[in-house]
Amino acid sequence: METKLYVGNLSYDTTEEGVRTLFTKAGTVVSVDIIKDRDTGRMKGFAFVTMNSDEDAQNAIKMLNEKMLDDRAIKVNVAKPREEQPRRSSYGGRR
């Protein structure tokens, strides 16, 4: 079963290809999603990597957590399920 990993503390210069290359050393990478700011398009400093199996994901955590990528010690752990956030009103005020 595929497992999604959270990868944090990424440099703003890190690319999808750089993340994919690093994680391929730990197993089969299904996808890499670098998270960018909706308004500016600038990377937010984290990504999600989907590994082919739980075994590959655990291997990636053991091998890559605290390893250096683009001069930053990255954080790697299993991604938590996304929580529903309350919808904001269109006028920008609080409810």
N, C-alpha and C positions, 0 to 999 in steps of 0.2 A: 504494500500500500504506500502511496506517495506521502511524503511528510514535508511540511513547510517549515523552514527555519527563518528566524529573525536574525539579521546581520546588522549590528550597530557599530557606531563610532567610525563610520567610513569617511574618508577624505572627500571633500567636494569635487575633487579631481578624479575620483575612482569611476571607472567605466563598467558597463555591463560585461564586456568581454574580459576585463580584469578579474571581476568577481567569478565569472564562469570558469575561467582558466584555473583559478585557485581551488574552487570547490570540486572541479573534475578530478583533482588528486585524491579526493576522499570517496568518490563514487560517481554514479550517473546523475547528472543534473538535468532535470526536466525543464525548468524555467528559472529565469532571474528577473525580478521586478525591482528596479531601482526607483525609489519613491522621490518624486519631484514636487515642488511647490506649485500649486494650481495656478497662481497668479504670475509668478516670476519664471517658472520653468527650471529654477535652480534646484539641484539635488538637496534633499533634506538631511543627508548623512546616514541613511539606513536603507536597507533593501530586504526583500524576501527571496529566498532561494528554495525552490521545491526540488527535493531529492527523490529519486526513483523508489526508494524503500526506507523503512524505518532503520534498517541496518546501515544504509548509506548515510542517513541523517545523523545517527549516533556516532558514526565514524568521523563525520565532518565536525561535529561538536568537539570530540576528543582531539582531533588533529589540528583544528583551526582556531578554536577559542583562544584569544589573547595573542594570536600570531600577527605579525606585521603585514600590512597591505597598504602601499602608498604612504609609508611613514606613520601609520596609525595602528595601534593594537586593537584589533576588531573584537567584538563580542558576538558570539554565536550561541543561540539556544533555540529550542522548539518554539515556534510562533504560537501565541495565544489566540484563541478564536476572537474575531472582531466583535466588539460590543456595539449594540445599537445605541446611537447617540440621539438625543432629542432633536427634532427638527427646529431650525431657527426660523423665525418669522421673516417675511420678505422686507419688512421695514427696519429690521436691525435691532429692534427693542427686545428687552427681556420679557419673559412670560411670568 
